[in-house]
Amino acid sequence: MQGFRIRYRNVQGTLMRILNAISRRALDLTSVHAEAAGEDHAVTVQLEATPKQIGQLYREWYGIVDVIEVCSGVALHQHGEPEWVPLPPGSAGAEPPARAASA
């Protein structure tokens, strides 16, 4: 069982994109808990996944513009308090991509 805590900006669809990454891989999702975390929101999920699937989830979650930080189960359980793994520079403050004008 692997636990993850993901902090994100609560904009339309962000939580669904986070959960969709799990759903697309048909992983056994044991529990989900979403809550307000200061100005942001956080979701804690527990699931069964292989190391390869965990790597894929991290890459996909980091690809979501509104995801701020991701914490794995190791930090959640060893220290009591989550140790946040920051996004690569430029990702957290990135602006949404401009929409192409339709003709």
Residue frames as a rotation matrix with the C-alpha (Angstrom) as fourth column:
MET 1
0.585 0.811 0.000 0.00
0.811 -0.585 0.000 0.00
0.000 0.000 -1.000 0.00
GLN 2
-0.601 -0.771 0.211 1.41
0.785 -0.619 -0.028 3.37
0.152 0.149 0.977 -1.04
GLY 3
0.413 0.738 -0.534 0.16
0.801 -0.573 -0.172 6.73
-0.433 -0.357 -0.828 0.23
PHE 4
-0.559 -0.519 0.647 0.42
0.755 -0.641 0.138 10.08
0.343 0.565 0.750 -1.55
ARG 5
0.262 0.592 -0.762 -0.53
0.680 -0.673 -0.289 13.61
-0.684 -0.443 -0.579 -0.52
ILE 6
-0.446 -0.314 0.838 -0.91
0.867 -0.385 0.316 16.14
0.223 0.868 0.444 -3.29
ARG 7
-0.152 0.354 -0.923 -1.37
0.413 -0.826 -0.384 19.88
-0.898 -0.440 -0.020 -2.72
TYR 8
-0.559 0.043 0.828 -3.09
0.821 -0.115 0.560 21.75
0.119 0.992 0.029 -5.52
ARG 9
-0.908 0.360 -0.214 -4.85
-0.334 -0.931 -0.151 24.99
-0.253 -0.065 0.965 -6.40
ASN 10
-0.442 0.822 0.358 -8.59
0.487 0.556 -0.674 24.38
-0.753 -0.123 -0.646 -6.30
VAL 11
-0.503 0.317 -0.804 -9.53
-0.748 -0.627 0.220 25.31
-0.434 0.712 0.552 -9.84
GLN 12
0.502 0.865 0.020 -12.12
-0.732 0.437 -0.522 23.53
-0.460 0.247 0.853 -11.92
GLY 13
0.870 0.013 -0.493 -11.07
-0.347 0.726 -0.593 20.01
0.350 0.687 0.637 -12.87
THR 14
-0.056 -0.990 0.127 -7.76
-0.860 -0.017 -0.510 19.76
0.508 -0.138 -0.851 -10.99
LEU 15
-0.226 0.011 0.974 -8.88
-0.767 0.615 -0.185 17.11
-0.601 -0.789 -0.130 -8.51
MET 16
0.779 0.577 0.246 -10.46
-0.286 0.675 -0.680 15.09
-0.558 0.460 0.690 -11.31
ARG 17
0.622 -0.634 -0.460 -7.21
-0.544 0.073 -0.836 15.21
0.564 0.770 -0.299 -13.35
ILE 18
-0.350 -0.741 0.573 -5.29
-0.933 0.220 -0.285 13.97
0.086 -0.634 -0.768 -10.29
LEU 19
-0.039 0.427 0.903 -7.72
-0.509 0.770 -0.386 11.08
-0.860 -0.475 0.187 -9.74
ASN 20
0.865 0.376 -0.332 -7.98
-0.454 0.304 -0.838 10.35
-0.214 0.875 0.434 -13.47
ALA 21
0.016 -0.941 -0.339 -4.25
-0.909 0.128 -0.397 9.57
0.417 0.314 -0.853 -13.55
ILE 22
-0.648 -0.165 0.744 -4.97
-0.593 0.722 -0.356 6.74
-0.478 -0.671 -0.566 -11.10
SER 23
0.286 0.904 0.317 -8.16
-0.385 0.412 -0.826 5.62
-0.877 0.114 0.466 -12.82
ARG 24
0.593 -0.080 -0.801 -6.54
-0.803 0.017 -0.596 5.31
0.061 0.997 -0.054 -16.28
ARG 25
-0.460 -0.845 -0.273 -4.04
-0.767 0.533 -0.358 2.83
0.448 0.045 -0.893 -14.89
ALA 26
0.415 0.759 -0.502 -6.83
-0.317 0.638 0.702 0.75
0.853 -0.132 0.506 -13.28
LEU 27
-0.697 -0.713 -0.079 -5.04
-0.102 0.208 -0.973 0.89
0.710 -0.670 -0.218 -9.92
ASP 28
0.066 0.674 -0.735 -6.70
0.779 0.426 0.461 -0.34
0.624 -0.603 -0.497 -6.73
LEU 29
-0.479 -0.136 0.867 -7.62
-0.211 -0.941 -0.264 2.94
0.852 -0.309 0.423 -4.98
THR 30
-0.490 0.203 -0.848 -8.15
0.743 0.606 -0.285 2.15
0.456 -0.769 -0.448 -1.29
SER 31
0.261 0.596 -0.759 -8.99
0.866 -0.492 -0.089 5.61
-0.427 -0.634 -0.645 0.05
VAL 32
-0.361 -0.263 0.894 -9.29
0.631 -0.775 0.027 9.25
0.687 0.574 0.446 -1.02
HIS 33
0.313 0.435 -0.845 -9.52
0.887 -0.452 0.096 12.24
-0.340 -0.779 -0.527 1.30
ALA 34
-0.297 -0.337 0.893 -9.65
0.667 -0.742 -0.058 15.80
0.683 0.579 0.445 -0.05
GLU 35
0.452 0.398 -0.798 -9.61
0.862 -0.426 0.275 18.89
-0.231 -0.812 -0.536 2.17
ALA 36
0.851 -0.198 0.486 -8.74
-0.030 -0.943 -0.331 22.57
0.524 0.268 -0.809 2.29
ALA 37
0.345 -0.822 -0.454 -5.09
0.936 0.266 0.230 23.14
-0.068 -0.504 0.861 3.20
GLY 38
-0.445 -0.422 -0.790 -4.68
0.420 -0.877 0.231 26.83
-0.791 -0.229 0.568 3.90
GLU 39
-0.138 0.354 -0.925 -5.14
-0.670 -0.721 -0.176 28.80
-0.729 0.596 0.337 0.68
ASP 40
-0.579 -0.154 -0.801 -4.75
-0.748 0.492 0.446 25.61
0.325 0.857 -0.400 -1.34
HIS 41
0.644 0.724 0.247 -6.34
-0.764 0.624 0.163 22.17
-0.035 -0.294 0.955 -1.20
ALA 42
-0.573 -0.817 0.062 -4.85
-0.816 0.576 0.049 18.72
-0.076 -0.023 -0.997 -0.59
VAL 43
0.662 0.684 -0.306 -5.86
-0.693 0.714 0.097 15.20
0.285 0.148 0.947 -1.48
THR 44
-0.410 -0.712 0.571 -4.50
-0.830 0.551 0.090 12.10
-0.378 -0.437 -0.816 0.24
VAL 45
0.579 0.560 -0.593 -4.81
-0.762 0.630 -0.149 8.81
0.290 0.538 0.791 -1.64
GLN 46
-0.227 -0.592 0.773 -3.82
-0.638 0.691 0.342 5.25
-0.736 -0.415 -0.534 -0.77
LEU 47
0.726 0.443 -0.526 -3.35
-0.685 0.399 -0.610 2.78
-0.060 0.803 0.593 -3.59
GLU 48
0.401 -0.571 0.716 -1.59
0.216 0.819 0.532 -0.37
-0.890 -0.059 0.452 -4.74
ALA 49
0.933 -0.146 -0.330 1.02
-0.361 -0.364 -0.859 0.40
0.006 0.920 -0.392 -7.41
THR 50
0.585 -0.804 0.107 4.31
0.810 0.585 -0.034 -0.91
-0.035 0.107 0.994 -8.76
PRO 51
-0.066 -0.694 -0.717 7.42
0.460 -0.659 0.596 1.31
-0.886 -0.290 0.362 -8.74
LYS 52
-0.826 -0.207 0.524 6.98
0.562 -0.233 0.794 1.87
-0.042 0.950 0.309 -12.50
GLN 53
0.077 0.946 0.314 3.37
0.818 -0.240 0.523 2.99
0.570 0.217 -0.792 -12.02
ILE 54
0.502 0.031 -0.865 4.41
0.713 -0.581 0.393 5.29
-0.490 -0.814 -0.313 -9.17
GLY 55
-0.583 -0.783 -0.219 6.95
0.443 -0.531 0.722 6.94
-0.681 0.324 0.656 -11.48
GLN 56
-0.629 0.438 0.642 4.27
0.649 -0.159 0.744 7.39
0.428 0.885 -0.184 -14.12
LEU 57
0.453 0.840 -0.298 1.91
0.863 -0.328 0.385 8.95
0.226 -0.432 -0.873 -11.57
TYR 58
0.093 -0.505 -0.858 4.57
0.573 -0.678 0.461 11.40
-0.815 -0.534 0.226 -10.39
ARG 59
-0.861 -0.457 0.221 5.29
0.425 -0.411 0.807 12.48
-0.278 0.789 0.548 -13.97
GLU 60
-0.312 0.824 0.473 1.60
0.711 -0.128 0.691 12.93
0.630 0.552 -0.546 -14.75
TRP 61
0.544 0.517 -0.661 0.84
0.834 -0.421 0.357 14.80
-0.093 -0.745 -0.660 -11.51
TYR 62
-0.241 -0.711 -0.660 3.82
0.481 -0.678 0.556 17.11
-0.843 -0.184 0.505 -12.06
GLY 63
-0.838 -0.054 0.543 2.45
0.539 -0.230 0.810 17.79
0.081 0.972 0.222 -15.55
ILE 64
0.280 0.958 0.063 -0.75
0.886 -0.283 0.367 19.28
0.369 -0.046 -0.928 -14.09
VAL 65
-0.248 -0.449 0.858 -0.19
0.254 -0.885 -0.389 23.03
0.935 0.122 0.334 -13.88
ASP 66
0.293 0.491 0.820 -2.24
-0.573 -0.597 0.562 23.51
0.765 -0.635 0.106 -10.70
VAL 67
0.795 -0.155 -0.586 -0.45
0.494 0.726 0.479 20.79
0.351 -0.670 0.654 -8.69
ILE 68
0.718 -0.504 0.479 1.86
-0.599 -0.799 0.057 22.51
0.354 -0.328 -0.876 -6.22
GLU 69
-0.361 -0.847 0.390 3.53
-0.931 0.301 -0.208 19.68
0.059 -0.438 -0.897 -4.27
VAL 70
0.577 0.449 -0.683 3.53
-0.402 0.883 0.240 15.89
0.711 0.136 0.690 -4.08
CYS 71
-0.209 -0.586 0.783 4.52
-0.977 0.162 -0.139 13.83
-0.045 -0.794 -0.606 -1.04
SER 72
-0.161 0.108 -0.981 5.00
-0.374 0.913 0.162 10.06
0.913 0.393 -0.106 -1.04
GLY 73
0.778 0.591 -0.214 4.02
-0.105 0.457 0.883 7.56
0.619 -0.665 0.418 1.64
VAL 74
0.074 -0.830 -0.553 7.59
0.780 0.393 -0.486 7.17
0.621 -0.396 0.677 2.91
ALA 75
-0.804 -0.370 0.465 7.67
0.085 -0.846 -0.527 10.76
0.588 -0.384 0.711 4.16
LEU 76
0.069 0.921 0.383 4.07
-0.551 -0.284 0.784 10.54
0.831 -0.265 0.488 5.39
HIS 77
0.820 0.362 -0.443 4.76
0.056 0.720 0.692 7.59
0.569 -0.592 0.570 7.68
GLN 78
0.048 -0.892 -0.450 8.38
0.790 0.309 -0.530 8.06
0.612 -0.330 0.719 8.79
HIS 79
-0.836 -0.519 0.179 8.17
0.357 -0.761 -0.542 11.64
0.417 -0.389 0.821 10.02
GLY 80
-0.342 0.787 -0.513 4.53
0.782 -0.064 -0.620 12.07
-0.521 -0.613 -0.594 10.94
GLU 81
0.327 0.356 -0.875 4.52
-0.176 -0.887 -0.426 15.33
-0.928 0.293 -0.228 8.99
PRO 82
0.779 -0.022 0.627 4.70
0.579 0.410 -0.705 15.18
-0.242 0.912 0.332 5.21
GLU 83
-0.234 -0.854 -0.465 7.91
0.151 -0.505 0.850 16.24
-0.960 0.128 0.247 3.55
TRP 84
0.756 0.634 -0.164 6.84
-0.023 -0.224 -0.974 18.02
-0.654 0.740 -0.155 0.39
VAL 85
-0.280 -0.765 0.580 8.66
0.715 0.237 0.657 17.36
-0.640 0.599 0.481 -2.82
PRO 86
0.028 0.337 -0.941 8.59
-0.234 -0.913 -0.334 20.63
-0.972 0.229 0.053 -4.77
LEU 87
0.844 0.299 0.445 7.84
0.381 0.249 -0.890 20.85
-0.377 0.921 0.096 -8.46
PRO 88
-0.148 -0.901 0.408 10.67
0.982 -0.084 0.171 21.63
-0.119 0.425 0.897 -10.86
PRO 89
-0.535 -0.098 -0.839 11.36
0.230 -0.973 -0.033 25.38
-0.813 -0.211 0.543 -11.20
GLY 90
-0.894 0.207 -0.397 8.89
-0.442 -0.552 0.707 27.21
-0.073 0.808 0.585 -13.41
SER 91
-0.694 0.659 -0.289 6.10
0.366 0.669 0.647 24.64
0.620 0.344 -0.705 -13.11
ALA 92
-0.388 0.566 -0.728 4.45
0.896 0.045 -0.443 25.93
-0.218 -0.823 -0.524 -9.94
GLY 93
-0.261 0.254 -0.931 4.17
0.127 -0.947 -0.294 29.52
-0.957 -0.195 0.215 -11.10
ALA 94
-0.941 -0.131 0.311 3.42
0.309 0.036 0.950 28.75
-0.136 0.991 0.007 -14.71
GLU 95
-0.431 0.824 -0.369 0.48
-0.666 -0.566 -0.486 30.51
-0.609 0.036 0.793 -16.25
PRO 96
0.222 0.574 0.788 -2.18
0.214 0.760 -0.614 28.51
-0.951 0.305 0.046 -18.08
PRO 97
-0.714 -0.527 0.461 -1.41
0.542 0.002 0.841 28.09
-0.444 0.850 0.284 -21.78
ALA 98
-0.538 0.497 -0.681 -3.00
-0.573 -0.808 -0.137 30.61
-0.618 0.316 0.720 -24.11
ARG 99
0.093 0.659 0.746 -5.95
0.361 0.676 -0.643 29.29
-0.928 0.329 -0.175 -26.06
ALA 100
-0.862 -0.380 0.336 -5.67
0.414 -0.144 0.899 29.35
-0.293 0.914 0.281 -29.83
ALA 101
-0.418 0.725 -0.547 -8.08
-0.583 -0.676 -0.451 31.69
-0.697 0.131 0.705 -31.57
SER 102
-0.315 0.384 0.868 -10.71
0.591 0.795 -0.138 29.88
-0.743 0.470 -0.477 -33.58
ALA 103
-0.983 -0.125 -0.135 -11.47
-0.033 -0.601 0.798 31.07
-0.181 0.789 0.587 -37.08
